[in-house]
């Protein structure tokens, strides 16, 4: 059985690192051969180089804040899910993006798969 508390802490840490804009910190959570699908349905990004490019070209060029909006849920077999919100500017407008990330972890507690569930219906405009 995997360490469920470790997974819970790593997932919460992921949101903290997104909030801080710490791309290197985010990347350190991933396995070298990880796969990211953000959002689900987009082409999968495989390997740390592709994942690094995704974060540097997205998060690295935006001013965002992030916070958990509910508890992290963890299974005993190395998987977890969490709801969180990312506040940012979308098409020049202040918006909040409501996301659920589902992650699978390897035996060393590194993310081997991340799927982000969100779409246009999950973006809401915020007052300035």
C-alpha positions as a LaTeX table, in Angstrom:
\begin{tabular}{lrrr}
\hline
Residue & $x$ (\AA) & $y$ (\AA) & $z$ (\AA) \\
\hline
Unk1 & 0.00 & 0.00 & 0.00 \\
Unk2 & 1.28 & 3.47 & $-0.88$ \\
Unk3 & 1.75 & 6.21 & 1.70 \\
Unk4 & $-1.58$ & 8.06 & 1.42 \\
Unk5 & $-0.39$ & 10.94 & 3.61 \\
Unk6 & 2.59 & 11.49 & 1.31 \\
Unk7 & 0.30 & 11.62 & $-1.71$ \\
Unk8 & $-2.04$ & 14.04 & 0.06 \\
Unk9 & 0.89 & 16.30 & 0.96 \\
Unk10 & 2.36 & 16.17 & $-2.57$ \\
Unk11 & $-0.98$ & 17.09 & $-4.14$ \\
Unk12 & $-1.49$ & 19.99 & $-1.75$ \\
Unk13 & 2.11 & 21.05 & $-2.41$ \\
Unk14 & 1.40 & 21.06 & $-6.15$ \\
Unk15 & $-1.31$ & 23.70 & $-5.62$ \\
Unk16 & 1.03 & 25.73 & $-3.37$ \\
Unk17 & 3.69 & 25.65 & $-6.10$ \\
Unk18 & 1.19 & 26.70 & $-8.78$ \\
Unk19 & 0.17 & 29.57 & $-6.49$ \\
Unk20 & 3.82 & 30.59 & $-6.09$ \\
Unk21 & 4.51 & 30.26 & $-9.84$ \\
Unk22 & 7.39 & 27.89 & $-8.95$ \\
Unk23 & 7.75 & 25.91 & $-12.16$ \\
Unk24 & 10.95 & 24.16 & $-11.10$ \\
Unk25 & 9.24 & 23.09 & $-7.89$ \\
Unk26 & 6.25 & 21.75 & $-9.84$ \\
Unk27 & 8.53 & 19.83 & $-12.20$ \\
Unk28 & 10.37 & 18.26 & $-9.27$ \\
Unk29 & 7.11 & 16.51 & $-8.31$ \\
Unk30 & 6.94 & 14.66 & $-11.64$ \\
Unk31 & 8.57 & 11.39 & $-12.71$ \\
Unk32 & 10.81 & 11.74 & $-15.79$ \\
Unk33 & 8.39 & 9.70 & $-17.93$ \\
Unk34 & 5.19 & 11.26 & $-16.59$ \\
Unk35 & 2.14 & 11.98 & $-18.76$ \\
Unk36 & 0.02 & 15.16 & $-18.47$ \\
Unk37 & $-3.39$ & 15.72 & $-20.05$ \\
Unk38 & $-4.49$ & 19.31 & $-19.35$ \\
Unk39 & $-7.34$ & 19.57 & $-20.00$ \\
Unk40 & $-8.54$ & 15.99 & $-20.44$ \\
Unk41 & $-9.06$ & 15.48 & $-24.16$ \\
Unk42 & $-6.05$ & 17.60 & $-25.15$ \\
Unk43 & $-3.07$ & 15.75 & $-26.64$ \\
Unk44 & $-1.13$ & 14.03 & $-23.87$ \\
Unk45 & 2.29 & 15.44 & $-23.00$ \\
Unk46 & 4.78 & 12.66 & $-22.31$ \\
Unk47 & 8.11 & 13.12 & $-20.58$ \\
Unk48 & 9.54 & 15.85 & $-18.39$ \\
Unk49 & 10.78 & 17.97 & $-21.34$ \\
Unk50 & 7.28 & 18.26 & $-22.84$ \\
Unk51 & 5.76 & 18.86 & $-19.41$ \\
Unk52 & 8.35 & 21.56 & $-18.63$ \\
Unk53 & 7.56 & 23.32 & $-21.91$ \\
Unk54 & 3.82 & 23.21 & $-21.06$ \\
Unk55 & 4.31 & 24.84 & $-17.65$ \\
Unk56 & 6.88 & 27.38 & $-18.84$ \\
Unk57 & 4.74 & 28.49 & $-21.81$ \\
Unk58 & 1.50 & 28.57 & $-19.79$ \\
Unk59 & 1.99 & 29.23 & $-16.11$ \\
Unk60 & 5.39 & 30.84 & $-16.70$ \\
Unk61 & 3.83 & 33.62 & $-18.78$ \\
Unk62 & 0.85 & 34.33 & $-16.56$ \\
Unk63 & 0.23 & 35.87 & $-13.18$ \\
Unk64 & $-1.93$ & 33.38 & $-11.31$ \\
Unk65 & $-2.92$ & 32.41 & $-7.82$ \\
Unk66 & $-4.27$ & 29.01 & $-6.81$ \\
Unk67 & $-5.94$ & 27.44 & $-3.80$ \\
Unk68 & $-7.57$ & 24.17 & $-2.85$ \\
Unk69 & $-11.36$ & 24.43 & $-2.74$ \\
Unk70 & $-11.94$ & 21.08 & $-1.04$ \\
Unk71 & $-10.04$ & 18.21 & 0.51 \\
Unk72 & $-7.55$ & 16.06 & $-1.37$ \\
Unk73 & $-8.98$ & 12.56 & $-1.87$ \\
Unk74 & $-6.49$ & 9.69 & $-1.88$ \\
Unk75 & $-6.80$ & 5.99 & $-2.65$ \\
Unk76 & $-4.64$ & 3.24 & $-1.19$ \\
Unk77 & $-3.17$ & 2.38 & $-4.59$ \\
Unk78 & $-1.31$ & 5.61 & $-5.37$ \\
Unk79 & $-4.00$ & 7.84 & $-6.84$ \\
Unk80 & $-5.60$ & 11.06 & $-5.72$ \\
Unk81 & $-7.98$ & 13.80 & $-6.81$ \\
Unk82 & $-8.43$ & 17.38 & $-5.69$ \\
Unk83 & $-10.56$ & 20.39 & $-6.52$ \\
Unk84 & $-8.87$ & 23.76 & $-6.76$ \\
Unk85 & $-9.28$ & 27.20 & $-8.24$ \\
Unk86 & $-6.82$ & 29.18 & $-10.33$ \\
Unk87 & $-7.36$ & 32.94 & $-10.48$ \\
Unk88 & $-5.87$ & 34.59 & $-13.55$ \\
Unk89 & $-6.54$ & 36.79 & $-16.54$ \\
Unk90 & $-8.19$ & 34.93 & $-19.43$ \\
Unk91 & $-8.46$ & 36.84 & $-22.72$ \\
Unk92 & $-7.64$ & 40.01 & $-20.77$ \\
Unk93 & $-10.42$ & 39.48 & $-18.20$ \\
Unk94 & $-9.98$ & 38.55 & $-14.53$ \\
Unk95 & $-11.29$ & 34.98 & $-14.22$ \\
Unk96 & $-11.34$ & 31.96 & $-11.98$ \\
Unk97 & $-10.80$ & 28.49 & $-13.41$ \\
Unk98 & $-12.28$ & 25.65 & $-11.34$ \\
Unk99 & $-10.30$ & 22.43 & $-11.85$ \\
Unk100 & $-10.23$ & 18.87 & $-10.59$ \\
Unk101 & $-6.84$ & 17.21 & $-10.98$ \\
Unk102 & $-6.51$ & 13.44 & $-10.84$ \\
Unk103 & $-2.98$ & 12.16 & $-10.27$ \\
Unk104 & $-1.31$ & 8.76 & $-10.16$ \\
Unk105 & 1.97 & 8.36 & $-8.28$ \\
Unk106 & 4.91 & 5.99 & $-8.69$ \\
Unk107 & 6.61 & 4.04 & $-5.89$ \\
Unk108 & 8.86 & 7.03 & $-5.07$ \\
Unk109 & 5.87 & 9.34 & $-4.62$ \\
Unk110 & 6.40 & 11.18 & $-7.91$ \\
Unk111 & 3.53 & 12.08 & $-10.24$ \\
Unk112 & 3.44 & 9.62 & $-13.13$ \\
Unk113 & 0.10 & 10.83 & $-14.54$ \\
Unk114 & $-1.88$ & 14.05 & $-14.15$ \\
Unk115 & $-5.26$ & 14.67 & $-15.73$ \\
Unk116 & $-6.89$ & 18.07 & $-15.33$ \\
Unk117 & $-10.67$ & 18.14 & $-15.63$ \\
Unk118 & $-11.94$ & 21.53 & $-16.74$ \\
Unk119 & $-13.53$ & 23.23 & $-19.72$ \\
Unk120 & $-14.99$ & 26.57 & $-20.78$ \\
Unk121 & $-17.96$ & 26.06 & $-18.44$ \\
Unk122 & $-15.51$ & 26.04 & $-15.52$ \\
Unk123 & $-14.16$ & 29.53 & $-16.22$ \\
Unk124 & $-16.03$ & 32.31 & $-14.44$ \\
Unk125 & $-15.45$ & 36.02 & $-14.73$ \\
Unk126 & $-14.37$ & 37.87 & $-11.59$ \\
Unk127 & $-15.00$ & 41.53 & $-10.90$ \\
Unk128 & $-11.89$ & 43.73 & $-11.24$ \\
\hline
\end{tabular}
